Amino acid sequence: MVRQLVREALDAQIGGAAVQTSSDSSALETSGVVDESVKDIITEADVRQLAVGAKLLIREDAIITPSARDLIAERSVEIRYRARRSATGKHRIIAIGSDHGGLEMKERLRQFLDELGYNHRDFGTFSNDAVDYPDFAHAVARAVADGACDLGIIVDGAGIGSCMTANKVPGVRAAMCYDEATARNSREHNYANVLTLGGRLISNEKMREIVAAWLSTPEGEARHGKRVAKIMAIEKQYLR
């Protein structure tokens, strides 16, 4: 009887604004819900361990990779959401991500953002195991496009593939920058909201210079905005 009451209470709460505490985890397992609501990104590996018809609890603003979405549909996994937590503080939230080729620089980037006083969300990867850069570039780009984060920075081996991937997401204007001048130009002239870097092509010192310039440069005056509006108008022509 008590277990049934707990299950009913949890079913009523899931999807609400309250955040589950660690003391509730056993009750969630009892209710048949797998709680992954602490994660920023849900990957194929997270879904592969679920049984057919399982219930998966994630954050409302979590990014689900394309391969994970395919597996969710294949296994008829039911997605439940926790409400997105409101951003607090005076600093913008920076989404960051990398593949294995950019992992070392991403870790240095995390430290640098802390030094600058920026909040950040790390979408992975978190090990040197080989991964596919489009998954992580897409996650960062989606976080920016959906408004979960204000700006995004992605690192892969050369920075090119992640830039191509991010620019496939409507609303994203990604720029691959390799010095301070291109960083400032991308913000002032092109209103870039995602920066991509080549972790194997630039030094950590150069990364710091680029990131500092990019984050400190505001979007330019109206004459630049008119041109950016034309970029976005072209994008809209091809949206289906």
MIKOLSE-6593 format. One line per 5 residues: number of its first residue (from 1); for each residue y, x, z of N, C-alpha, C. Coordinates in Angstrom, 3 decimals. Layout:
NUM	Y:X:Z:Y:X:Z:Y:X:Z  ...
This chain:
1	-1.195:0.824:0.000:0.000:0.000:0.000:1.258:0.867:0.000  1.276:1.876:0.885:2.423:2.769:0.963:2.607:3.521:-0.360  1.461:3.984:-0.917:1.537:4.710:-2.187:2.110:3.829:-3.292  1.722:2.568:-3.296:2.234:1.645:-4.300:3.737:1.451:-4.152  4.204:1.352:-2.903:5.648:1.203:-2.656:6.408:2.435:-3.121
6	5.824:3.611:-2.866:6.457:4.850:-3.317:6.551:4.871:-4.838  5.446:4.485:-5.499:5.423:4.467:-6.955:6.487:3.521:-7.508  6.613:2.334:-6.921:7.607:1.366:-7.395:9.021:1.884:-7.184  9.242:2.533:-6.049:10.574:3.066:-5.769:10.932:4.166:-6.754  9.965:5.030:-7.074:10.208:6.103:-8.027:10.459:5.568:-9.421
11	9.671:4.564:-9.823:9.863:3.971:-11.144:11.259:3.386:-11.278  11.757:2.818:-10.186:13.096:2.225:-10.214:14.173:3.296:-10.278  13.896:4.469:-9.695:14.895:5.526:-9.610:14.942:6.388:-10.848  13.828:6.613:-11.505:13.774:7.504:-12.656:14.703:6.999:-13.750  15.526:7.900:-14.245:16.516:7.543:-15.243:17.857:7.260:-14.613
16	17.920:7.183:-13.285:19.181:6.950:-12.611:19.933:8.233:-12.413  21.057:8.143:-11.700:21.939:9.294:-11.552:21.455:10.278:-10.513  20.592:9.840:-9.616:20.174:10.732:-8.536:19.322:11.863:-9.078  19.484:13.030:-8.507:18.680:14.187:-8.884:17.548:14.346:-7.896  16.342:14.477:-8.418:15.172:14.577:-7.553:15.162:15.894:-6.806
21	14.864:15.889:-5.547:14.762:17.117:-4.775:13.333:17.615:-4.801  13.146:18.866:-4.369:11.808:19.452:-4.419:10.832:18.700:-3.546  11.305:18.033:-2.490:10.418:17.302:-1.597:9.830:16.082:-2.269  10.414:15.678:-3.402:9.927:14.487:-4.102:8.896:14.820:-5.167  8.645:16.102:-5.424:7.811:16.478:-6.555:6.405:15.923:-6.458
26	5.814:15.922:-5.277:4.452:15.415:-5.145:4.397:13.927:-5.422  5.439:13.202:-5.018:5.488:11.767:-5.289:5.603:11.501:-6.777  6.365:12.357:-7.488:6.485:12.199:-8.924:5.150:12.421:-9.611  4.414:13.408:-9.163:3.090:13.641:-9.740:2.176:12.455:-9.485  2.297:11.862:-8.281:1.498:10.683:-7.965:1.807:9.536:-8.912
31	3.088:9.418:-9.314:3.471:8.311:-10.187:3.121:8.576:-11.643  2.564:9.734:-11.945:2.167:10.046:-13.308:3.284:10.590:-14.161  4.409:10.987:-13.551:5.552:11.516:-14.288:5.616:13.027:-14.100  5.689:13.761:-15.210:5.847:15.208:-15.153:7.344:15.509:-15.145  7.828:16.119:-14.082:9.257:16.339:-13.894:9.669:17.705:-14.438
36	10.402:17.700:-15.557:10.951:18.924:-16.127:12.480:18.835:-16.166  13.053:18.056:-15.248:14.485:17.768:-15.302:15.365:18.938:-14.891  14.765:20.036:-14.421:15.566:21.212:-14.091:15.785:22.092:-15.317  15.101:21.800:-16.425:15.168:22.665:-17.599:16.277:22.236:-18.552  16.931:23.225:-19.152:17.964:22.958:-20.146:17.379:22.697:-21.526
41	16.195:23.251:-21.779:15.577:23.119:-23.091:14.088:22.825:-22.928  13.588:21.861:-23.698:12.172:21.500:-23.692:11.552:22.036:-24.974  10.560:22.915:-24.840:9.936:23.542:-25.990:8.536:22.981:-26.223  7.937:23.409:-27.311:6.573:22.984:-27.640:5.609:23.364:-26.520  5.826:24.515:-25.900:4.947:24.962:-24.814:4.992:24.000:-23.624
46	6.152:23.406:-23.363:6.267:22.458:-22.258:5.481:21.181:-22.537  5.451:20.775:-23.802:4.806:19.511:-24.169:3.310:19.690:-24.352  2.891:20.879:-24.774:1.483:21.115:-25.091:0.573:20.868:-23.889  1.113:21.056:-22.675:0.298:20.880:-21.477:0.165:19.419:-21.051  0.869:18.509:-21.732:0.854:17.107:-21.347:-0.312:16.364:-21.995
51	-0.825:15.397:-21.270:-1.887:14.547:-21.807:-1.296:13.496:-22.735  -2.137:12.923:-23.563:-1.704:11.830:-24.438:-1.203:10.672:-23.574  -0.018:10.159:-23.923:0.549:9.033:-23.185:1.233:9.412:-21.885  1.413:10.711:-21.646:2.059:11.143:-20.402:3.524:10.732:-20.380  4.100:10.747:-19.184:5.518:10.452:-19.001:6.221:11.750:-18.649
56	7.287:12.070:-19.378:8.008:13.321:-19.177:9.441:13.016:-18.766  9.836:13.519:-17.603:11.180:13.311:-17.074:12.034:14.533:-17.389  13.126:14.330:-18.134:14.007:15.431:-18.495:15.455:15.040:-18.226  16.315:16.037:-18.231:17.729:15.757:-18.075:18.276:15.081:-19.313  19.277:14.241:-19.115:19.860:13.502:-20.225:20.447:14.427:-21.289
61	20.930:15.607:-20.863:21.546:16.535:-21.794:20.625:17.683:-22.178  19.341:17.576:-21.865:18.394:18.625:-22.241:18.206:18.647:-23.757  18.004:19.832:-24.304:17.743:19.998:-25.732:16.235:20.037:-25.947  15.750:19.240:-26.911:14.335:19.225:-27.267:14.198:19.887:-28.633  13.407:20.951:-28.718:13.261:21.650:-29.991:12.509:20.758:-30.989
66	12.726:20.974:-32.283:12.055:20.150:-33.291:10.532:20.131:-33.151  9.927:21.290:-32.896:8.469:21.337:-32.758:8.015:20.551:-31.529  8.822:20.565:-30.469:8.489:19.789:-29.280:8.583:18.292:-29.579  9.579:17.895:-30.348:9.717:16.476:-30.726:8.507:15.993:-31.522  8.038:16.841:-32.432:6.863:16.482:-33.239:5.647:16.256:-32.343
71	5.465:17.141:-31.369:4.312:17.037:-30.480:4.448:15.839:-29.543  5.660:15.520:-29.134:5.906:14.335:-28.305:5.485:13.075:-29.048  5.859:13.005:-30.325:5.480:11.838:-31.131:3.970:11.787:-31.352  3.375:12.948:-31.614:1.930:13.018:-31.879:1.126:12.567:-30.662  1.595:12.911:-29.475:0.859:12.600:-28.248:1.369:11.343:-27.544
76	2.303:10.641:-28.198:2.834:9.391:-27.629:3.360:9.601:-26.208  4.057:10.707:-26.015:4.632:11.010:-24.703:5.877:10.149:-24.492  5.972:9.542:-23.333:7.130:8.718:-22.992:8.189:9.579:-22.318  9.402:9.571:-22.885:10.493:10.367:-22.335:11.340:9.515:-21.403  11.590:10.036:-20.215:12.501:9.397:-19.277:13.607:10.387:-18.944
81	14.791:9.855:-18.647:15.949:10.723:-18.508:16.612:10.613:-17.142  17.136:11.747:-16.692:18.064:11.746:-15.575:19.467:11.847:-16.142  20.416:11.215:-15.486:21.789:11.226:-15.969:22.336:12.645:-15.968  23.176:12.923:-16.963:23.780:14.241:-17.075:24.733:14.489:-15.921  24.660:15.707:-15.386:25.573:16.074:-14.317:26.944:16.396:-14.891
86	28.005:15.936:-14.226:29.354:16.168:-14.711:29.736:17.632:-14.540  30.466:18.151:-15.509:30.962:19.520:-15.416:32.083:19.575:-14.391  32.086:20.607:-13.572:33.119:20.760:-12.562:33.729:22.143:-12.673  34.909:22.314:-12.083:35.553:23.614:-12.105:36.509:23.740:-13.270  37.336:24.759:-13.214:38.392:24.925:-14.215:37.910:25.636:-15.467
91	36.762:26.294:-15.405:36.308:27.085:-16.541:35.424:26.276:-17.480  35.522:26.611:-18.748:34.664:25.980:-19.738:33.210:26.405:-19.541  32.311:25.567:-19.996:30.888:25.882:-19.918:30.459:26.478:-21.253  29.864:27.653:-21.207:29.444:28.359:-22.404:27.923:28.277:-22.524  27.438:27.725:-23.624:25.997:27.723:-23.905:25.636:29.065:-24.518
96	24.568:29.685:-24.023:24.122:30.954:-24.598:22.636:30.879:-24.930  22.224:31.668:-25.902:20.815:31.689:-26.283:20.530:32.891:-27.162  19.266:33.219:-27.302:18.873:34.346:-28.144:17.401:34.233:-28.508  17.016:35.004:-29.517:15.592:35.223:-29.759:15.206:36.531:-29.080  13.986:37.011:-29.320:13.559:38.251:-28.670:14.391:39.455:-29.100
101	14.908:39.411:-30.341:15.727:40.509:-30.834:17.087:40.593:-30.163  17.518:39.494:-29.571:18.823:39.480:-28.918:18.750:39.351:-27.413  17.526:39.381:-26.875:17.334:39.131:-25.444:18.094:40.128:-24.574  17.956:41.418:-24.876:18.609:42.418:-24.030:20.119:42.212:-23.997  20.711:41.948:-25.165:22.155:41.735:-25.202:22.547:40.431:-24.525
106	21.696:39.408:-24.634:22.000:38.146:-23.957:22.082:38.342:-22.447  21.209:39.165:-21.902:21.245:39.419:-20.464:22.537:40.131:-20.076  23.008:41.048:-20.928:24.292:41.705:-20.684:25.435:40.695:-20.834  25.278:39.780:-21.783:26.285:38.731:-21.990:26.405:37.838:-20.760  25.280:37.474:-20.169:25.298:36.666:-18.943:26.137:37.348:-17.860
111	25.906:38.627:-17.669:26.647:39.382:-16.656:28.138:39.414:-16.979  28.464:39.574:-18.256:29.866:39.651:-18.659:30.577:38.311:-18.449  29.897:37.214:-18.768:30.490:35.899:-18.543:30.733:35.660:-17.056  29.816:36.135:-16.225:30.026:36.037:-14.773:31.273:36.821:-14.357  31.444:38.007:-14.930:32.625:38.822:-14.623:33.916:38.104:-15.015
116	33.864:37.417:-16.165:35.048:36.718:-16.658:35.291:35.402:-15.927  34.303:34.942:-15.183:34.452:33.707:-14.423:34.078:32.444:-15.165  33.278:32.581:-16.236:32.852:31.415:-17.010:31.509:30.883:-16.504  31.412:29.566:-16.436:30.110:28.946:-16.214:29.313:29.047:-17.514  28.000:29.143:-17.407:27.195:29.222:-18.627:25.825:28.593:-18.399
121	25.239:28.143:-19.490:23.878:27.600:-19.496:23.044:28.410:-20.475  21.950:28.937:-19.996:21.092:29.809:-20.797:19.929:28.999:-21.368  19.868:28.912:-22.690:18.831:28.144:-23.365:17.638:29.001:-23.794  17.589:30.259:-23.311:16.460:31.118:-23.633:16.740:31.939:-24.882  15.795:32.778:-25.218:14.486:32.999:-24.667:14.585:33.856:-23.400
126	13.468:33.939:-22.667:13.498:34.635:-21.384:12.482:35.775:-21.293  11.855:36.132:-22.397:10.914:37.255:-22.395:11.000:37.968:-23.732  10.301:39.094:-23.836:10.293:39.864:-25.080:9.268:39.357:-26.090  8.532:38.308:-25.736:7.561:37.736:-26.676:8.281:37.230:-27.921  7.679:37.446:-29.086:8.291:37.018:-30.346:8.454:35.499:-30.392
131	9.631:35.054:-30.766:9.933:33.627:-30.888:10.699:33.409:-32.188  10.931:32.149:-32.521:11.640:31.801:-33.742:13.109:31.518:-33.430  14.002:32.316:-33.993:15.425:32.179:-33.677:16.004:30.789:-33.975  15.519:30.033:-34.986:16.129:28.717:-35.213:16.011:27.770:-34.017  14.930:27.871:-33.237:14.770:26.974:-32.086:15.900:27.164:-31.080
136	16.263:28.400:-30.814:17.250:28.682:-29.778:18.671:28.518:-30.309  18.885:28.861:-31.575:20.194:28.623:-32.187:20.480:27.128:-32.255  19.447:26.359:-32.583:19.606:24.905:-32.649:19.929:24.330:-31.278  19.270:24.834:-30.242:19.506:24.332:-28.886:20.953:24.567:-28.461  21.471:25.763:-28.713:22.857:26.066:-28.346:23.823:25.207:-29.161
141	23.569:25.116:-30.465:24.453:24.324:-31.326:24.478:22.854:-30.911  23.316:22.308:-30.581:23.248:20.912:-30.139:24.013:20.709:-28.842  23.926:21.660:-27.931:24.638:21.538:-26.657:26.138:21.466:-26.880  26.630:22.226:-27.857:28.058:22.196:-28.177:28.413:20.907:-28.916  27.624:20.550:-29.915:27.911:19.350:-30.697:27.856:18.080:-29.847
146	26.957:18.044:-28.871:26.808:16.862:-28.022:27.803:16.826:-26.873  28.562:17.901:-26.688:29.545:17.933:-25.616:29.008:18.364:-24.270  27.738:18.784:-24.215:27.175:19.256:-22.953:27.788:20.597:-22.553  28.184:21.387:-23.550:28.862:22.658:-23.319:30.083:22.724:-24.230  31.061:23.514:-23.836:32.313:23.573:-24.592:32.236:24.515:-25.786
151	31.595:25.657:-25.598:31.451:26.650:-26.644:30.055:27.254:-26.563  29.626:27.940:-27.634:28.296:28.534:-27.628:28.315:29.954:-28.160  27.424:30.788:-27.626:27.254:32.158:-28.109:25.760:32.412:-28.285  25.368:32.864:-29.473:23.961:33.089:-29.797:23.783:34.530:-30.248  22.714:35.166:-29.793:22.420:36.537:-30.182:21.028:36.600:-30.803
156	20.931:37.131:-32.015:19.621:37.487:-32.567:19.732:38.904:-33.121  18.764:39.361:-33.880:18.779:40.740:-34.331:20.013:41.093:-35.138  20.368:40.241:-36.111:21.513:40.514:-36.977:22.645:39.510:-36.801  22.344:38.346:-36.222:23.360:37.309:-36.048:23.490:36.363:-37.222  22.837:36.682:-38.329:23.001:35.901:-39.555:22.186:34.610:-39.525
161	20.899:34.737:-39.187:20.036:33.559:-39.190:20.482:32.510:-38.195  20.917:32.937:-37.016:21.379:31.983:-36.012:22.652:31.283:-36.467  23.503:32.006:-37.185:24.723:31.410:-37.717:24.383:30.331:-38.743  23.451:30.650:-39.640:23.017:29.671:-40.646:22.443:28.422:-39.978  21.601:28.637:-38.969:20.971:27.516:-38.271:22.001:26.651:-37.567
166	22.883:27.279:-36.802:23.871:26.530:-36.024:24.760:25.686:-36.925  25.089:26.205:-38.098:25.989:25.473:-38.987:25.322:24.285:-39.680  24.017:24.114:-39.484:23.346:22.911:-39.982:23.572:21.718:-39.049  24.050:21.964:-37.846:24.269:20.890:-36.870:25.662:20.318:-37.076  25.793:19.031:-37.391:27.112:18.434:-37.604:28.044:18.652:-36.418
171	29.271:19.036:-36.724:30.257:19.264:-35.683:30.354:20.697:-35.230  29.421:21.533:-35.659:29.419:22.939:-35.257:30.087:23.790:-36.342  30.923:24.717:-35.881:31.554:25.690:-36.771:31.207:27.069:-36.206  30.111:27.611:-36.670:29.615:28.888:-36.152:30.132:30.037:-36.998  30.471:31.132:-36.328:30.961:32.320:-37.015:30.230:33.547:-36.504
176	29.733:34.377:-37.435:29.148:35.649:-37.058:30.252:36.695:-37.057  30.524:37.264:-35.900:31.631:38.216:-35.780:31.103:39.593:-35.413  31.780:40.624:-35.913:31.313:41.980:-35.687:32.409:42.896:-35.139  33.626:42.340:-34.921:34.680:43.102:-34.266:35.703:42.121:-33.702  36.716:42.651:-33.019:37.713:41.792:-32.396:38.508:40.993:-33.422
181	38.797:41.598:-34.563:39.599:40.924:-35.577:38.894:39.675:-36.115  37.604:39.810:-36.428:36.879:38.640:-36.932:36.714:37.594:-35.833  36.582:38.026:-34.585:36.460:37.080:-33.472:37.724:36.250:-33.333  38.879:36.924:-33.345:40.151:36.193:-33.215:40.383:35.287:-34.417  40.079:35.803:-35.606:40.286:35.014:-36.816:39.434:33.747:-36.807
186	38.198:33.867:-36.360:37.296:32.702:-36.380:37.790:31.589:-35.461  38.431:31.966:-34.372:38.967:30.968:-33.442:40.307:30.419:-33.932  41.224:31.304:-34.307:42.575:30.882:-34.683:42.598:30.140:-36.012  41.903:30.682:-37.005:41.972:30.118:-38.352:40.897:29.075:-38.629  39.710:29.252:-38.030:38.570:28.401:-38.389:38.102:27.491:-37.268
191	38.737:27.591:-36.096:38.383:26.764:-34.937:36.898:26.879:-34.610  36.344:28.082:-34.702:34.918:28.278:-34.421:34.593:27.845:-32.997  33.503:27.088:-32.851:33.059:26.690:-31.508:31.721:27.317:-31.128  31.138:28.085:-32.048:29.926:28.857:-31.760:30.112:30.255:-32.341  29.771:31.256:-31.545:29.836:32.662:-31.957:28.421:33.205:-32.059
196	28.113:33.914:-33.146:26.802:34.566:-33.244:27.001:36.073:-33.354  26.069:36.802:-32.742:26.162:38.254:-32.650:24.835:38.901:-33.061  24.928:40.089:-33.638:23.732:40.850:-34.002:23.401:41.856:-32.918  22.426:41.531:-32.102:22.092:42.367:-30.964:21.599:43.757:-31.335  21.091:43.910:-32.548:20.583:45.210:-32.991:21.566:45.949:-33.887
201	22.743:45.356:-34.086:23.729:45.960:-34.982:24.999:46.405:-34.276  25.246:45.885:-33.074:26.448:46.266:-32.338:26.060:46.752:-30.940  26.934:47.517:-30.335:26.692:48.032:-28.990:27.081:46.974:-27.958  26.632:47.158:-26.726:27.023:46.246:-25.665:28.527:46.313:-25.400  29.106:47.500:-25.568:30.558:47.629:-25.418:31.287:46.815:-26.474
206	30.800:46.879:-27.714:31.410:46.092:-28.789:31.227:44.600:-28.533  30.057:44.221:-28.027:29.826:42.814:-27.684:30.879:42.317:-26.698  31.168:43.103:-25.677:32.151:42.710:-24.677:33.530:42.538:-25.302  33.894:43.438:-26.212:35.187:43.335:-26.881:35.275:42.058:-27.723  34.208:41.790:-28.458:34.188:40.603:-29.323:34.258:39.330:-28.499
211	33.411:39.233:-27.481:33.349:38.021:-26.664:34.669:37.789:-25.937  35.255:38.841:-25.386:36.529:38.699:-24.682:37.614:38.191:-25.627  37.655:38.739:-26.833:38.655:38.309:-27.809:38.407:36.871:-28.243  37.152:36.532:-28.471:36.803:35.193:-28.952:37.150:34.121:-27.920  36.791:34.368:-26.671:37.032:33.382:-25.623:38.504:33.248:-25.268
216	39.280:34.295:-25.470:40.689:34.263:-25.082:41.614:33.788:-26.194  41.071:33.608:-27.398:41.903:33.191:-28.530:41.862:31.676:-28.693  43.007:31.016:-28.639:43.031:29.556:-28.822:42.958:29.185:-30.299  42.674:27.934:-30.562:42.711:27.428:-31.928:44.147:27.497:-32.439  44.297:27.831:-33.710:45.612:28.077:-34.285:46.437:26.832:-34.525
221	47.588:27.044:-35.116:48.556:25.965:-35.340:48.078:24.983:-36.396  48.895:23.964:-36.629:48.495:22.818:-37.447:48.080:23.200:-38.865  48.718:24.210:-39.459:48.364:24.574:-40.844:46.912:25.034:-40.945  46.409:25.660:-39.887:44.992:26.031:-39.875:44.126:24.795:-39.659  44.585:23.899:-38.789:43.825:22.680:-38.502:43.598:21.827:-39.734
226	44.575:21.799:-40.640:44.430:21.008:-41.863:43.291:21.548:-42.719  43.156:22.856:-42.732:42.097:23.475:-43.530:40.731:23.261:-42.880  40.702:23.335:-41.549:39.450:23.061:-40.841:39.032:21.614:-41.073  40.005:20.710:-41.115:39.697:19.304:-41.379:39.034:19.141:-42.739  39.419:19.963:-43.703:38.776:19.895:-45.018:37.327:20.372:-44.944
231	37.080:21.385:-44.099:35.701:21.830:-43.898:34.856:20.683:-43.356  35.383:19.992:-42.353:34.633:18.900:-41.733:34.483:17.716:-42.687  35.460:17.507:-43.552:35.352:16.432:-44.537:34.245:16.718:-45.536  34.094:17.984:-45.929:33.000:18.366:-46.824:31.664:18.113:-46.137  31.570:18.472:-44.858:30.345:18.223:-44.099:29.962:16.758:-44.126
236	30.940:15.902:-43.924:30.681:14.455:-43.862:30.161:13.915:-45.188  30.555:14.541:-46.297:30.087:14.076:-47.605:28.556:14.167:-47.731  27.968:15.097:-46.990:26.541:15.362:-47.148:25.701:14.848:-45.974  26.351:14.177:-45.020:25.597:13.582:-43.921:24.919:12.313:-44.396  23.695:12.094:-43.949:22.944:10.911:-44.378:22.639:10.038:-43.182
